[in-house]
């Protein structure tokens, strides 16, 4: 019965995370939902997310449920460094049952200051590419089971999809803005040419009525340029 309840909680957590990914393009909101689900279903005290800079390979902490901003800003590691860096480099979950005595820990002072003693990190994978990592912490000495690792990997997949969607949307928005600026420049250029053209240029509708004319065309018709109601 307890196993059934646990599986139900895990399934609900994954569904909530998936719903957050598909319902919003706001990565901050989606990341928070995923972190909250990870904390609830894994019974951990804290959860955070780091993103990877593809140019430098450096991992930067960008979100946490509990750690203050001043502490988050200090967490920057390279791929292969520490528990999280190792998880990213090896593309698999990596844990430390006791960070207070683990020589792999990159920031032992921060670990002791926060009181978070055990941790599990899983990479955020999109195909062969690593977008970052999700990390959960407990305040006691704890060895994370294979089932707990599998669940964090599933949540990491959802977080990776959310980051990828936000990245692709940002690229698309940039492309649309660039194309809009280019079309606007072309439109202004055409307008300048038409305004200066010594020939009459007319725009007709389906009924062959003049709906627009350049200055020379308006002079020929004896009306105001660009004014639809003035055209006979």
NORWO-V81939 format. One record per residue. OMEGA is omega in radians with two decimals (999 if undefined). Layout:
BEGIN
OMEGA
OMEGA
END
This chain:
BEGIN
3.12
3.10
3.11
3.10
3.14
3.13
3.11
3.12
3.14
3.13
3.12
3.13
3.13
3.10
3.12
3.11
3.12
3.11
3.12
-3.14
-3.07
-3.04
-3.03
3.02
3.11
-3.06
-3.12
3.13
-3.13
3.13
-3.12
3.11
-3.13
3.13
3.14
3.11
3.11
3.14
-3.08
-3.00
3.13
3.12
-3.13
-3.12
-3.12
3.12
3.12
3.14
3.09
3.08
-3.07
3.03
-3.08
-3.11
-3.07
-3.07
-3.11
3.11
-3.11
3.09
-3.09
-3.10
3.09
3.13
-2.96
-3.05
3.12
-3.11
-3.12
3.13
3.14
-3.07
-3.11
-3.01
3.07
-3.11
3.08
3.12
-3.12
-3.14
3.05
-3.13
-3.10
3.11
3.09
3.12
3.13
-3.11
-3.08
3.10
-3.14
3.09
3.09
-3.08
2.99
-3.12
3.14
-3.09
-3.12
-3.11
-3.09
-3.11
3.13
-3.06
-3.04
-3.09
-3.11
3.14
3.11
3.12
-3.12
3.14
-3.13
-3.11
-3.14
-2.90
3.12
-3.06
3.07
-3.14
3.09
-3.12
3.03
-3.02
2.98
-3.00
3.10
-3.09
3.12
3.11
-3.11
-3.13
3.00
-3.03
3.06
-3.06
2.99
-3.12
3.13
3.02
-3.01
3.04
-3.11
-3.09
3.06
3.12
3.11
3.10
3.13
-3.14
3.12
3.08
3.12
3.09
3.09
3.10
3.12
3.13
3.12
3.11
3.14
3.12
3.12
3.11
-3.14
3.13
-3.13
3.11
3.11
3.10
-3.14
3.13
3.11
3.12
-3.14
3.13
3.12
3.13
3.11
3.10
3.14
3.11
3.12
3.09
3.12
3.13
3.13
3.11
3.13
-3.13
3.12
3.13
-3.12
-3.14
-3.08
-3.07
-3.13
3.11
3.10
3.10
-3.06
3.03
-3.09
3.03
-3.08
3.11
3.14
3.03
3.11
3.13
3.10
3.11
3.05
-3.07
-3.13
3.10
3.12
3.10
3.12
-3.11
-3.13
3.14
-3.10
-3.12
3.03
-3.13
-3.03
-3.05
-3.08
-3.07
3.13
999
END
